Amino acid sequence: MSSAAQIAYAPCGFLDQRDAIAAEVMSRMFAADMSLRDAQDRAEMDKYREDIGFHILYLAEAIAARAPGLFRNYTDWVEDVLNGLGFRTDQLQNCFRIIAAVLQERDYLVDADIAVEYLNHAITRLGSPKDATISSLDTANEPAQHMLAELLACRRSKAFEIVEKAEANGLPLADIYLQLFQPALREVGRLWQQNKISVAQEHYCSAAIQLMMGRLAAKIFSSKRNGYTIVSACVGKELHEIGLRMIADIMEASGWETHFLGANVPTGDLVAMVRDTRADALCLSVTLTSNLFHLNEVILAMRAETDLQHVKIIVGGYPFILQPDLWRTVGADGHAPDAASVNRICLDLVEQ
C-alpha cells in the first residue's frame, strides 16, 4: 500500500453519544431487574455504567474498522471475565438486547442498523461452547516455562538467573526476546484473561521482564548501524508498551537507529518527532481495540504532512492479529504480526 492510499476506517456515527446511551441502557436494566438495583451502591452503579460504555465503545470501533471479529473477540473476553466475577451470561445478553433496543429507537443514529446486527450475533454466540485458548508456551520451551513459573511465584532473581544462563550459553539477544520474553508475556495475558492470575501478578511479570530487557539494552545498542531510522510509539491512551519496546530493541539490535517513545504519545508530538529525527519508518502499536480511533488520528495526521509522505507506517498489536487485513483499513503501509518479522517487513518497505 502506498502512502497515498485511502483510509477506509470511518468513525462510528453513535460513538459521540456513548455516555448518554450507556446511561439509558443502565436505567432500563435496573428498572427491569430489582436484584441489580438492590445489590449495588453508588460506586458500583458508576462502574456498571462504565462497563456498558465499554461495550458500546468496542462495538463502535469494530463497526468503524469494518471488523465484526473484533467485537466477537471482545464479547468472548467479557463473558469470561464477568463469569469469573459471578455475573451470569444471560445478564450480559440482556444488556446487549437493551443496547440494541436503544439504538433502534434512535433511528437517526448513523450505523445503528449495523450495530444491531453485531449485537444480535453476539447474543446468539454468548453462552455457546468456544474453542479453548491454547497456551503460547511450547512444551519444549523449558527455559521460558521455568522463567515464567519463577515470575508467577514472585521469584524475580531466579527468573533473572535463567535468562543469564541462556545468554551465557550463547543465545543471541534477539532470540532471548523471541524465545523467552515474547511467549512468556503472551502466556501471562492468556492466564489473566482466564482469571487464573491476578492483575497484580500480571503487572509483576511485565515489570520484571521490562527490567530484564533494560539489563540487556547496553549490549543491544552496540550493534552496527544500517543507516535507517525508525520511531515507535503507542497511540492515544494506549498504555501497553512492553511489546513495542521489545520490537524497538530488536530493531536496534538489527542495526536501526531507534527512537522509542513509549505509551500515550500525543499526535502532534509524535509527528514532530518523526520529522525531527528524519525517520524512514514509524511503528505504531495498539493492544486494545478501543484505541483504534487514536491510531486513525495519527495516520491521518501523518498523511496530511507533505514532507512526510516517504515515511512508511507499520502497525501491530492484538487487533491486527485478530483481523489480518485491518492494517489496510486504517491506511498503514504494512503489518508486523510479531517481533520476529518486524525487521524484515520494515526493510522491505523502506527499500522499495
Order of alpha helices (4+ residues) and beta strands (2+ residues): alpha-alpha-alpha-alpha-alpha-alpha-alpha-alpha-alpha-alpha-alpha-beta-alpha-beta-alpha-beta-alpha-beta-alpha-alpha-beta-alpha
